[in-house]
Amino acid sequence: MKTLLKKGLGFLAAISTLSLVSAPTVEASEGIDTSVVNEAWGLPTFVYGGGLDDAQVEETADLLGIDSMENVASVAVTGEDLQTYLGTGSGSTASMISSVLVQRENEGEGVTVIIETPDDITQITEEQYINAAITAGVEDVTIMVASIRPVTGESALTGIYKAFDVNGEDLDQDRMEVAQEELETTNQIAQENSDEEDFDTSRFDQAIVEIKQQLADFRDRQDELATREEIEQIINDALANNDLQNVISQDQIDRLLAFFERYQQTGAIDSAQVREQLEQFSNDLRDRFGDVWQQAEDSGLIDQIGNFFRQIWDAIRGLFN
């Protein structure tokens, strides 16, 4: 038993060393400086939920780090905007709670999303927002998301679209609608698998990026869109590349298939900007989530740790047998 404990200390030291030394340094984004005027858009754009009263708008502004409302262009997002941008029913303005602060960035900066109130955006992740925003045609922008109380966060995407609209940048209607479908489909699948031990949201987000990239590559090579069977193969390959082939069910694959059939009918499939934004997003995902774990797997440390704890458990059981 003493030998096992000694080994355990060694493994724990190895883990500590890996996390402190081998982990990539990824600087946290500082968000949006509302004291700076951007030459492309002017003031950052604060799009608040139309269901908020004046006091709640001010509370939301504080959550987003807005020191003075004079430093931002502000506008409400309403149920009517759901019809304008997504083609859905008018919706309820009272239910529009989540809000965004949006700032245009220089070309090549990519899409950055920061959820300022993660406890109150209960379902949508930063990566899901980024993936869907890129589908819609959003590029080179920083987006901060906040809510004063728990919400799923799905309506924040509509706020992003309105920020572009009020700044004179038109996004394609079909792509906005497909982006919303993407957000809903990927979020639903992620929620269904949240209790699965082998499911990892970041790897699922990466798989979605790879599917988009492979569909675009197929379009370039073949000068035609992929068939249903070819899309399904691309989906399965991307899931396997990210160790999700035994987690995502066939029903969920069918839903992804239905979504990507529609996705490749939009202008996103031919967009050079989408390719660039996806490439940058993919690199960011790998930097943030991939390196440390991959290094541990390559070194065999993960297997050793698993074996060590199994030995500990066997030894403890042996004391009582």
C-alpha positions as CSV (number, residue, x, y, z in Angstrom):
1,M,0.0,0.0,0.0
2,K,2.9,2.4,0.8
3,T,4.4,1.6,-2.6
4,L,1.1,2.6,-4.2
5,L,0.9,5.8,-2.2
6,K,4.4,6.7,-3.2
7,K,3.5,6.1,-6.9
8,G,0.4,8.2,-6.4
9,L,2.5,11.2,-5.2
10,G,4.6,10.8,-8.3
11,F,1.6,10.8,-10.6
12,L,0.1,13.8,-8.9
13,A,3.3,15.6,-9.3
14,A,3.4,14.8,-13.0
15,I,-0.2,16.1,-13.4
16,S,0.8,19.3,-11.6
17,T,3.8,19.7,-13.8
18,L,1.8,19.1,-16.9
19,S,-0.8,21.6,-16.0
20,L,1.7,24.3,-14.9
21,V,4.4,23.9,-17.5
22,S,2.9,22.2,-20.6
23,A,-0.4,24.0,-20.7
24,P,-0.5,26.5,-23.6
25,T,-0.8,30.1,-22.5
26,V,-4.0,31.5,-23.8
27,E,-4.6,35.1,-22.8
28,A,-8.1,35.8,-21.7
29,S,-9.9,38.4,-23.7
30,E,-10.5,41.6,-21.8
31,G,-13.8,42.2,-23.5
32,I,-14.9,45.5,-25.0
33,D,-13.5,48.9,-24.0
34,T,-16.5,51.2,-24.2
35,S,-14.2,54.2,-23.8
36,V,-12.7,53.6,-27.3
37,V,-14.4,54.6,-30.5
38,N,-14.0,52.1,-33.3
39,E,-13.5,53.7,-36.7
40,A,-15.7,51.2,-38.5
41,W,-18.7,51.3,-36.3
42,G,-18.1,54.2,-34.0
43,L,-19.5,53.4,-30.5
44,P,-19.8,49.7,-29.4
45,T,-23.4,48.6,-29.8
46,F,-25.5,47.5,-26.8
47,V,-28.5,45.5,-27.8
48,Y,-30.6,44.8,-24.7
49,G,-33.5,42.5,-24.3
50,G,-36.8,44.2,-25.0
51,G,-38.4,42.4,-22.0
52,L,-36.2,44.5,-19.6
53,D,-37.4,47.6,-17.7
54,D,-35.2,50.6,-17.4
55,A,-33.6,49.5,-14.1
56,Q,-32.9,46.1,-15.5
57,V,-31.3,47.6,-18.7
58,E,-28.9,49.6,-16.4
59,E,-28.2,46.4,-14.4
60,T,-27.4,44.5,-17.6
61,A,-25.2,47.4,-18.8
62,D,-23.2,47.1,-15.5
63,L,-22.8,43.4,-16.1
64,L,-21.3,44.1,-19.5
65,G,-18.9,46.7,-18.1
66,I,-20.5,49.7,-19.6
67,D,-19.5,52.7,-17.5
68,S,-21.7,55.2,-19.2
69,M,-24.6,54.7,-21.6
70,E,-23.1,57.7,-23.5
71,N,-20.2,55.4,-24.5
72,V,-22.4,53.0,-26.4
73,A,-25.1,53.0,-29.1
74,S,-28.1,51.2,-27.5
75,V,-31.1,49.6,-29.0
76,A,-33.7,47.0,-27.8
77,V,-34.2,43.6,-29.5
78,T,-37.9,42.7,-29.7
79,G,-40.2,39.9,-30.7
80,E,-40.6,41.6,-34.1
81,D,-36.9,41.2,-34.7
82,L,-37.3,37.4,-34.6
83,Q,-39.6,37.8,-37.6
84,T,-37.3,40.2,-39.3
85,Y,-34.1,38.2,-38.9
86,L,-35.3,34.6,-38.5
87,G,-38.6,34.5,-40.3
88,T,-40.4,33.0,-37.3
89,G,-43.5,34.1,-35.6
90,S,-43.6,37.5,-34.0
91,G,-42.5,36.1,-30.6
92,S,-42.9,37.6,-27.3
93,T,-40.8,40.8,-26.5
94,A,-41.4,40.1,-22.8
95,S,-39.3,36.9,-23.0
96,M,-36.3,38.7,-24.6
97,I,-34.0,39.0,-21.6
98,S,-30.4,38.1,-22.8
99,S,-28.4,41.1,-24.1
100,V,-25.2,41.6,-26.0
101,L,-22.5,44.2,-26.4
102,V,-20.9,44.1,-29.9
103,Q,-17.8,45.7,-31.2
104,R,-16.4,45.4,-34.8
105,E,-12.7,44.4,-34.8
106,N,-10.0,44.7,-37.4
107,E,-9.9,42.3,-40.3
108,G,-8.4,39.0,-39.4
109,E,-9.3,39.2,-35.7
110,G,-12.0,36.5,-36.0
111,V,-15.1,36.1,-33.9
112,T,-14.8,36.2,-30.1
113,V,-17.7,35.6,-27.7
114,I,-17.5,36.2,-23.9
115,I,-20.3,35.1,-21.7
116,E,-20.2,37.5,-18.8
117,T,-22.8,35.7,-16.8
118,P,-22.2,32.0,-17.3
119,D,-24.5,31.0,-14.4
120,D,-27.4,32.8,-16.1
121,I,-26.8,31.7,-19.7
122,T,-27.8,28.2,-18.9
123,Q,-27.4,26.3,-22.1
124,I,-25.6,28.0,-25.0
125,T,-21.8,28.0,-24.9
126,E,-19.4,30.6,-26.2
127,E,-18.3,28.1,-28.9
128,Q,-21.9,27.5,-30.0
129,Y,-22.5,31.2,-30.4
130,I,-19.3,31.5,-32.5
131,N,-20.1,28.6,-34.7
132,A,-23.6,29.9,-35.4
133,A,-22.5,33.5,-35.9
134,I,-19.9,32.5,-38.5
135,T,-22.7,30.6,-40.3
136,A,-24.8,33.8,-40.4
137,G,-21.9,35.8,-41.9
138,V,-20.6,37.5,-38.8
139,E,-16.9,38.1,-38.9
140,D,-14.1,40.0,-37.0
141,V,-16.2,41.0,-34.0
142,T,-16.1,40.7,-30.2
143,I,-19.5,39.9,-28.6
144,M,-20.2,40.0,-24.9
145,V,-23.4,38.2,-23.6
146,A,-25.1,38.8,-20.3
147,S,-28.4,38.2,-18.6
148,I,-29.8,39.4,-15.3
149,R,-31.5,36.0,-14.6
150,P,-31.3,32.5,-15.9
151,V,-32.2,32.1,-19.5
152,T,-31.2,29.5,-22.2
153,G,-29.4,32.3,-24.2
154,E,-30.8,31.4,-27.6
155,S,-32.3,34.9,-28.3
156,A,-28.8,36.6,-27.9
157,L,-28.1,35.6,-31.5
158,T,-30.9,37.8,-32.7
159,G,-29.3,40.7,-30.7
160,I,-26.1,40.1,-32.6
161,Y,-27.9,40.3,-35.9
162,K,-29.6,43.6,-34.9
163,A,-26.2,45.1,-33.9
164,F,-25.0,44.4,-37.5
165,D,-28.2,45.8,-38.9
166,V,-28.2,49.1,-37.0
167,N,-24.6,49.6,-38.1
168,G,-25.5,49.2,-41.8
169,E,-24.2,45.7,-42.3
170,D,-26.7,43.4,-43.9
171,L,-26.6,39.7,-43.2
172,D,-28.1,37.1,-45.5
173,Q,-31.6,36.1,-44.4
174,D,-31.2,32.4,-45.2
175,R,-27.9,32.2,-43.4
176,M,-29.4,33.9,-40.3
177,E,-32.2,31.4,-40.2
178,V,-29.9,28.4,-40.7
179,A,-27.6,29.8,-38.0
180,Q,-30.5,29.8,-35.6
181,E,-31.3,26.2,-36.6
182,E,-27.7,25.3,-36.0
183,L,-27.7,26.8,-32.5
184,E,-30.9,25.0,-31.6
185,T,-29.8,21.6,-33.1
186,T,-26.3,21.6,-31.6
187,N,-27.5,22.9,-28.2
188,Q,-30.2,20.2,-28.1
189,I,-27.8,17.4,-28.8
190,A,-25.3,18.8,-26.3
191,Q,-28.0,18.9,-23.6
192,E,-29.1,15.4,-24.4
193,N,-25.5,14.1,-23.9
194,S,-24.6,16.4,-21.0
195,D,-24.6,13.4,-18.6
196,E,-22.6,11.1,-20.8
197,E,-19.1,10.6,-19.5
198,D,-17.5,10.4,-22.9
199,F,-19.2,13.5,-24.3
200,D,-17.2,16.7,-24.4
201,T,-18.8,19.9,-25.7
202,S,-15.5,21.3,-27.0
203,R,-14.9,18.2,-29.1
204,F,-18.5,18.4,-30.4
205,D,-18.0,22.0,-31.4
206,Q,-14.8,21.0,-33.2
207,A,-16.6,18.3,-35.0
208,I,-19.2,20.8,-36.2
209,V,-16.4,23.0,-37.6
210,E,-14.7,20.1,-39.3
211,I,-18.0,19.1,-41.0
212,K,-18.4,22.6,-42.4
213,Q,-14.9,22.6,-43.6
214,Q,-15.2,19.2,-45.3
215,L,-18.5,20.2,-47.0
216,A,-16.8,23.3,-48.4
217,D,-13.8,21.2,-49.6
218,F,-16.1,18.7,-51.2
219,R,-17.9,21.6,-53.0
220,D,-14.5,22.8,-54.3
221,R,-13.3,19.4,-55.5
222,Q,-16.5,18.1,-57.0
223,D,-18.0,21.5,-58.1
224,E,-21.3,20.2,-56.7
225,L,-22.9,19.7,-53.3
226,A,-22.5,16.5,-51.3
227,T,-25.3,14.0,-51.5
228,R,-27.2,12.9,-48.3
229,E,-25.0,9.8,-48.1
230,E,-21.8,11.8,-48.5
231,I,-22.9,14.3,-45.9
232,E,-23.6,11.4,-43.4
233,Q,-20.1,10.0,-44.1
234,I,-18.5,13.4,-43.5
235,I,-20.5,13.7,-40.2
236,N,-19.4,10.2,-39.1
237,D,-15.8,10.9,-39.9
238,A,-15.8,14.2,-38.0
239,L,-17.4,12.5,-35.0
240,A,-14.8,9.7,-35.1
241,N,-11.9,12.3,-35.4
242,N,-13.2,13.8,-32.1
243,D,-13.9,10.5,-30.3
244,L,-17.6,11.0,-30.3
245,Q,-18.6,8.1,-32.6
246,N,-19.8,6.0,-29.6
247,V,-21.6,8.9,-28.0
248,I,-23.8,10.6,-30.6
249,S,-26.8,8.5,-31.4
250,Q,-28.2,7.7,-34.9
251,D,-31.2,9.9,-34.2
252,Q,-28.8,12.8,-33.4
253,I,-26.8,12.1,-36.5
254,D,-30.0,12.2,-38.5
255,R,-30.8,15.6,-37.1
256,L,-27.3,16.8,-37.9
257,L,-27.7,15.4,-41.4
258,A,-31.0,17.3,-41.9
259,F,-29.3,20.5,-40.7
260,F,-26.2,20.2,-42.9
261,E,-28.3,19.4,-46.0
262,R,-29.8,22.8,-45.5
263,Y,-26.5,24.5,-44.5
264,Q,-24.8,23.6,-47.7
265,Q,-27.6,25.2,-49.7
266,T,-26.7,28.6,-48.3
267,G,-24.0,31.0,-49.3
268,A,-21.8,29.9,-46.4
269,I,-20.6,26.9,-48.3
270,D,-18.8,29.1,-50.9
271,S,-17.7,31.9,-48.6
272,A,-14.0,32.6,-48.3
273,Q,-14.8,34.7,-45.2
274,V,-16.5,31.7,-43.6
275,R,-13.4,29.5,-44.3
276,E,-11.1,32.0,-42.7
277,Q,-13.3,32.5,-39.6
278,L,-13.7,28.7,-39.2
279,E,-10.0,28.1,-39.6
280,Q,-9.2,30.6,-36.9
281,F,-12.0,29.3,-34.6
282,S,-10.7,25.7,-35.1
283,N,-7.2,26.8,-34.1
284,D,-8.5,28.6,-31.1
285,L,-10.4,25.5,-30.0
286,R,-7.3,23.4,-30.3
287,D,-5.2,25.9,-28.4
288,R,-7.8,26.2,-25.6
289,F,-8.8,22.6,-25.2
290,G,-6.5,20.2,-27.1
291,D,-2.9,20.6,-26.3
292,V,-2.6,19.6,-22.6
293,W,-4.8,16.5,-22.9
294,Q,-3.1,15.4,-26.1
295,Q,0.3,15.7,-24.6
296,A,-0.8,13.6,-21.6
297,E,-2.3,10.9,-23.9
298,D,0.9,10.9,-26.1
299,S,3.1,10.5,-23.0
300,G,1.0,7.6,-21.7
301,L,0.3,9.5,-18.5
302,I,-3.4,9.2,-18.8
303,D,-3.3,5.4,-19.0
304,Q,-0.8,5.3,-16.1
305,I,-3.1,7.5,-13.9
306,G,-6.1,5.2,-14.7
307,N,-4.1,2.1,-13.9
308,F,-2.8,3.7,-10.6
309,F,-6.3,4.4,-9.3
310,R,-7.5,1.0,-10.3
311,Q,-4.6,-0.5,-8.2
312,I,-5.6,1.7,-5.3
313,W,-9.2,0.6,-5.5
314,D,-8.1,-3.1,-5.7
315,A,-5.8,-2.7,-2.7
316,I,-8.6,-1.1,-0.6
317,R,-11.0,-3.9,-1.5
318,G,-8.4,-6.4,-0.6
319,L,-8.2,-5.0,2.9
320,F,-11.8,-5.9,3.5
321,N,-11.7,-9.4,1.9
